[in-house]
Amino acid sequence: QVQLVESGGGLVRAGGSLRLSCAASGRFLSINTMGWYRQAPGAQRELVATMSTGGSTNYAGAVKDRFTISRDNAKNTVYLQMNSLKPEDAGVYYCYYRFTFVYGARDYWGQGTQVTVSS
């Protein structure tokens, strides 16, 4: 059984910062990929940032140079530092992990955390 617990969302003014975190717990062999996605009202879920096991990162163009994904391997936790937030960054943010188990790989999603940016 694997569990992902997100924290760090909230209300911030445009130009402000927030830091999201997502801690994984449970039994798995390894973590392949971790990342963050977001979903605005009426829109599809979209990629924000991902990080591979080797540390390679990938960012959506809209957040590049403003958001930073990082991880703490010892804590099985992924972070998303969000700076210079814009109203269009608002939405529910979901963390994402791809774990490896004895039987293969499987994707897991966090419960989502709301980010609201006021103009």
Secondary structure, 3 states (H helix, E strand, C coil): CEEEEEECCEEEECCCCEEEEEEEEECCCEEEEEEEEEECCCCCCEEEEEEECCCCEEECCCCCCCEEEEEEHHHCEEEEEECCCCHHHCEEEEEEEEEEECCEEEEEECCCEEEEEEC
